[in-house]
Amino acid sequence: EDFRATALCEVFSRTGTMALACAAAWYTASPTWTGLAQALGLLIAGSVKMRVFSRAYNRYIVRPVRDRGAMMAAFRFSRWSWLNSLSALAFGSVDRVLVGSLMGPAALAIYTVGVQVGQIIHTASVAIFQKAMPRVTRLSVSPPYPGAAEREIRRMMLWNLALSAGATLAVLAVSRPLLNVLLGDNVASGHLGTFQLLIVASGLLSLNAAAHFSLLGLGNSRAVAILNGLGGLAMLCVMAGLVHVAGEHAAAWGRMAYAAITLAGVALAIRQSRPEFPGAMPAATR
């Protein structure tokens, strides 16, 4: 629960790893050396995190201990969070395989760049609203007045809407020159529409950041996992179903379907935060 140390480790480790990989790509122009540099950065970052963790417990080194009972208890306690992480990993890879196999390398290049640029919007929302989880938990357990959790969730959702809409419009405003810089005029021509749709899809997905962490704070990790799983399945089905009708635009519409389903978490978080909701107190294994 040391969010300060966690945030500092994440910021510096990701920034350092990215800088190391970019430096390797700049000086070597080799994907092999770039991948090795990224792996080295991740290894160093993991070692630093373990060092910070060991110091928190006044130890010099932390080594793994085989305890099947403890592992099973940890899995049962957070089984829906595990499922959510696994589904995110699977869909984060399967969608690119599907786009490349059905639409070709040009569409895959646009899709990859569009998703990465749009990810900036989503990551910014996540970074801002991840504090919702401990705050909502505290307000649910010890509310200063009736409906405190619901009021806070609604307030964060309004800020989420304003920030996501502003960031999406800002990125769309520079989408044409940005795509030309990233892929060149010869490749970018004719693909601007797909690129912009992918940015809009990422903006829609970022709208659920406050709801996502609010549901986790309310103990409803099951809803988060189910919504993300259904959203991922819908994304793949829409991509495969529309590819012959919409072409490479099908990739963007698939991500919009993903975002639309996860937005159901907004209504669910507001409903569960109300004092009259049955079982409104947090339960981590719910």
N, C-alpha and C positions, 0 to 999 in steps of 0.2 A: 504493500500500500504506500510505498515511498514514491509518490508520483513525481516529485521534483527530480530525484535521481534517475527515475525511468525516462522522463522527458529529456533530460540532459544527455543521457547515454544514447537515446534514439537519435536525437538531432545531430550530435557530433559523429556517431558511428555511420549514419547514412550519408552525411555530408562528406566525411572522410573517404568512405568507400567510393562514392560517386566521383570525387576529385581524383582518386587514385586510378579508377578505370578510365576517366576522361584523359588523364595525362598519358596513360599507356596507349590509348587509341590515337592521341595526337602525335606522339613521338614514334610509334611503331607502325601505325595503320594496319595492325594485325588483330583479327578477332581472337586468335588464340592467346596472345599476350594480354589483350584487354580482359578476356575471361579469367585468366590467371591472376591479373591484378585485382579484379573484383573479388575473386575467391580469397586472396590474401587479405584484402580489406575486411571482408566478412569474418575471417578467422581472428584478426586482430580485434575487431569490434566485439566478438563473442568472448574473447579472453578478458577484455577490459570489463565487460559486464559481469563475468564471473568473479573478477577481482573486487569489484564494487560490492557484489553480493556477499562474498566471504568476509570483507571488512565489516559489513553490517552485523555479522555474527561473531566478530572478534576472532576470526580464523585467518590463517595465511593461505590456506589452500582448501578447495572444496572438491571432493572426488565422489563419483557416483556410488551408490550402495544399492545392491539388488534386493528389492523388497516387493514381491508380487502383490501382497495384500495392500500395501500402501498405494501402489500404482492402480490397482483396481478400484480402491476407494476414491482416488483422485479422478479416475475416469467416470465413475458413477456420479460424483459431485458435479462435474462440468461436462457431462456427456454431450449436451446440445451445443456447447461451445466448441467441442472437438469436431462435431459433425459440421458445424458452420465453417470452421477453418478448412476441413477437408473438401467441402463442396466449393468453397472459394478457390482453393488450389486447383481442383479439377476443372471448373468452368473457366478459370483464368488461362488454362492451356488448351482445352478442347475447342474453344471458340476460334482460336487462331488456326488450329489444324483444320477446322471446318471451313473457314474462310479461304485458306490457301488451297484446299483440295477442290472446293466448289467454284471459286471465283478467280483463281489464278494468282500469280505472284504480284501483279500490279495492284490488285485490290487488297492483297495482304499487306503490302507496303503502306497504302493509304490507311487501312484499318489500324495497323500498329501505331503509326504516327498519330492518327486521330485519337486513339484511346490514350496514348501517353500524354498528349497535350491536354485532353479533357481530364485526365487523372489529376492534373494540378488543381482543378476546381474542387474535385472530390476530396483530395488529400487535405486541402486547406480547410474545408468544412469539418473534416474529421479531427484535424488538429485543434480547431477552435472549440468544438462541442464535445470532445471526449471527457471534459470535466463534468458533463451532465450525469455520468454514471454515479460517481460518489455523492454528488450533490442531491440527486433525486433519491438515492438510497437514504441519505440522512433525513431529508424532508419527509419521506414515507414512514420512517421509524419514529422520528420525533418531530412531528409537524408543529411549528409555532402557532398555527391557527388552522382550522378546517379548510381543506382544499389548497394547502400551500404547495404540494407537489404538482397538482394540476395547473395551478397558476404559473409556476416556474417553467413547466414543460411547454405551455402555450407561449410564454415569453421567448423561450429559446427557439421555438419553431418559427416564430415571426422573424427573429434575427436570422435564422437559417435561410428563410425564404428571401429576405432582402439581400443577404451576402451572396447566396448562390445565383440569384438573378443578376445582380450587378457584375459578378465575376464572369458569368456566361456571356453577357452582352459585351463586356470588355474584350474577351477572347475572340468573339465573333467579329468584332470591329477590326481586328488585326489579322483575321484568319487568312486572307488572300496573300499579303506579303509574307506572313509566317510560313505558309505552306510552300511558297516559292523558295524561301531560304532553306527550309528543311529538305526539300526534295528536288529543287531546281525547276525552272520554268517548263522544261520539256516533259517532265514527269507529272508535275502538278496540274498542268492544263487538262481540263475535262473532269477533274476529280474534286473540285472545290465543293460541290454540293454534298458529296459523301462526307468530306472532312467537316463541314459545318454541321451536318446532321449528327455526327459522332460527338461533336462538342456539345450540342443541345442535349444529347442522351446523357452525357456525363453530368451536365448541369441538373437534369432531372434526377439523376441518381444521388447527387449531393444533397438534394432536398430532404433525404431521409436520415441525415447524420444525427440530428438532435433526437429524432424518434428512435433510432437504433440504440444510442447510448442510454436513452431514457428507459427503454424496455429492459436493457441489461441491468440498469439501476433498480428497476422494479422486480428483478428476479426472473423475468420471462425470457430467458435465453432460448427456450423452445420455439417461441414465435419468431425470433430472429432467424434461427436456423431453418425453420420451415419456409418462411418467406423468401430467404435467399436461395434455398433449394428449388422452390417453385419458380422463382424468377430466372434462375439459371436454365432450368428445363424449357421454360417459355422462350428464352432467348435463342437457344439452339433450334427449337422447333420453328420459330419464325424465320430464322436465317435459312434453314433448309427449305421451308415451304415457299418463301418469296424469292428465292434466288433466280428462278426462271422468269419471274414477272418484273421484279424491281432491279435485278442485276446486283451490282455492288452496294446499292442503297439498302439491300436486305440486311447487310451486316449492321448498319446503323439502326434500322427498325427493330432488329433483334435486341439490341441494347436498350432501346426505348421500352420494349416489352418488359425487360428485366427491371428497369427503373419503375415502371408503372405498378408492377406487383409489389415491390418492396415499399412503395408509398402507402400501402395499406397499414404499415406500422405506425403511421401518423395517427390515424383514428384509434388504433388499438392502444397506443401509449396514453392518449388522452382519456380513453374510456377506463383503462385500468388504474389511472392515477386518481380517479374520483373516490372520495371517502366511502361512498355507498357500494363500491365495487366489491363483490365477494372475494375474500382472500387478498385484499389490497396490499397487505404487508409483504415485503420481499421474501422470496423463497428461492435460493440459488439453484435448486434442482428442479424447479417447476418446469 
